[in-house]
């Protein structure tokens, strides 16, 4: 079986994407193209360079607090410069032509609010732009233009993959759960998740198969201690639903 994958954003919950990829590897599924927003763009980039699920999982596990929370000198609380350097060392590419399979990185133009599905330029810089969740992170300047988190405009970028004529499996790691927010952080997280959930709906309508990883619903976006649990949730949930999903992808 040959399919394309679209990964949503969701911070360190992105380990769930890696669990999905691990299961697909075990089934002998060939990944023909990938797309992603925010943390999903990071997983997509590493996968597109020919790395295995084990390589991606190791990279996520090696992320440190200083990679995500370096104080910014620009508007925005933090900079992702350290993560950018680490990502560049991991993939070792500077153009999309160097990927093994087609890669599309979703970013949001801060001036127009438009979704852009980048397939040219520096894929590492574009991935950092896609991960720039403002105002927590500074906007990313590329060639004189500023871009922010792809999740603001399209958190599950299925569209560019469908234009390739591929069968697409879309993985969302931002399920909405009930309950009243407790404090500012909880309220902020819920607000972000509602925004992300809303702009996933159009992609759900055009994808061939879709899975919502429910097991990460109560996980914080930046809780390093929950990476293993997120990975296991992705693996176990795709395994449990695989028969139905496979039928939709044939």
N, C-alpha and C positions, 0 to 999 in steps of 0.2 A: 504494500500500500504506500502511496505517495501523497503527502498532504502538506499544506502550509499552516503555520502557527501564528496566531496573534496574541501577544501578551499584554495584559493591562498593567498599569502602575499599581503601587501599593507598598512602597518602602521595603523593609526587610521581609515582608510577607512574600516577596518575590521568590523566596526559597521554595514556595509551593509550586511555582512554574517549573523549577528544576526537578521536583518530584514527578511532575507530569512527563517531562522529557525523559527521565529515567525509565518510566514505565513504557513509553513509546519505543525507546531503544530496545527494551526486552522483547517487544512484540515484532521487531524487525521493520517498524514503520520508517520510511524514508522522508525526511523533512526537505521540502523543495524550495521553501522561501519562508522568511520570518518578518514580522513587524512588531513594534512595541512602543509603548509610551512610558516615560519616567523609568522606574526600576525595571519595568518590562522591556524597555529599550536596551537596558544594560544586558539583560539575559539574552535578548535577541542578537545583540552585537557579538557576544562571546560565542554563541551557538553558530552564528553565520560564518565565523572564522574557522569552523571545523572542530571546535572543542567539544568534548563529551559532557554529559551531565555531571560527571565527577569533577571535571575541571571547573565548571561553573559553580558547583557547590563549594569547592575549595576556595574559590575567589570570594564568594559571599561570606564564608566563614572567616576569611582573613581580613575583612573590612573592620577597621577600628573606629573608635569614637572620634579620633582626630581626623579621619577621612570624611566624616559627615558633619562635624561641628567645629570647623576651623573658623574663627572670627573673620568677618568680611570687612574689607576697607571700602566697599561700595554699598549702595543702597541694598538692604537685605541683611539679616542677622549673620548668616554664615556663608562661607565659600566652599565650593566643591573642588577646589584646585588639587587637593591631595588625592581625592578619588580619581580625578582625571589622570594624574600621573600614574597611579596604580593601574588604572584601566588600560592606559597606553602601553605600559610594560607587559600586561597580560596578553593583549591581542597583537601588538606589533604591526599594525597597519595604519595607513594614513589616507587611503581612498577606498571607496566602495568597490572599485574594480578588483580589490585584493581579497574580497570575501569569497567563500566557497559557494554560497548560495545567495540569491537576491535578498537584500536587507532594506527595510524601510523604517526610518526613525521619525516618529511624530513629534513635532514641536509646535508651540503656539507663538505666533507673531505678537509681541506685546503691544504693538501699535494698532493692529487691525483686529486682533482676537481670532485670526484665521488659523485653521489647522494646516500645517504643511507636512507632507510625507517625504522627507528628504532621502534622496537616493544618490546624492553627489556631495562633494566636499569632504571634510574630515569626519569620519563616522564617530570618532571618540569625542570630539568637540560637540558634535550634534547630539550625542547621547547625554552628555552633561547638560546641554541646553534642555533636552527633553526631561531631565530630572530636576530642573531648577524650580522647585515649588516655592514661588514667591508668596509672601515676603520673608518666609523662613530662610530661603536661599536667594542670593543675588541673581539677577537676570544674566544670561550668557550673551556676550557680544561676539558675533561672528560676521566678519566682513562689513563692519559698520552698522549692522542691524542687531536688535536685541530680541532674544527668544526666551520663553519660559516653558514651564512644564507642559508636555504634550497632553497630560491628563485634564488640563483646564478646558480643552476644546474637543478632544477625542481620546478618551482613556482606553479605548480598545480598537486600534486602527486596522480594521478588517478591509476597508475600502481598497487600498492599493493592492492587496493580495487578490481580491476578487477581480480586479482589472487585469490580472495576469491569467485569469481563467483557471485558477487553482481551487481545489476543494480546501476549505479553511476550517480549522478547529480554533475557536476563540476561548481563551481562559481568563476568567475574571476573578480577582482575588480581593474584591471589595464588597462582600455581601452586606446588606443592611439588616441589622437586628434591632429588636425593640428594646425599650428601657429608657428611663430618663437620665440625661447626662448628669454626672456628679462632678461639678467644678469646671473651671475654665478649660483645662486640657481636654476633658471628656467632651465638652461642648464643641471645641474647635475640631476635634477628630470627627465627631458626628457630622458637623457642617461640611467638612471636606469629603466625607464618604457620600453624603447626599448629592453633592455636586458631581462626584465621579460616577455615581450610580446613574444619574440622570443622563449623562452624555454617552453612556454605554448602550442605551436602548436602541439607537439607530443601527449600531453594529450588530446587535442581536438579530435584527430583522433581516440582515443580508448574509450572515454567516451560514455555513452549512451545518455546523455543530457547535454547541456552546456548553461550557461547564462553569458553574459557579462554585468555587472552593469554599464550602461552608465552614470547614474546620478552622479557618483563620479569622472568623468573624469578630472574635473578642480579642484578637491580638493587636497590640500597639504597632504603629507603622515603623517604629525604630527601637524595638525591644530585641536586643541581641540574644537574650536568653531563649527566645521563642523560635529561632531559626530552624532548629532540628524539628520541632513540632510542626512548623509550617511546611517543611519538606515532606514530612510523613503524611500530612493532610493531603497535599497535592497527589502524592503517589497512591495513597489508599482510595481517594475519591475517584480518580480516573480509572483505577482498576475495578472499582465497584460498578461504574457506569459504562464500562468500555463496550459491552455488547451492543447497547443502544446507540452509543456514539459512533461505533464502527459502521453500523448499518447506514447512518446518515452520510458517511464519508465515502462509501463505496460508489 
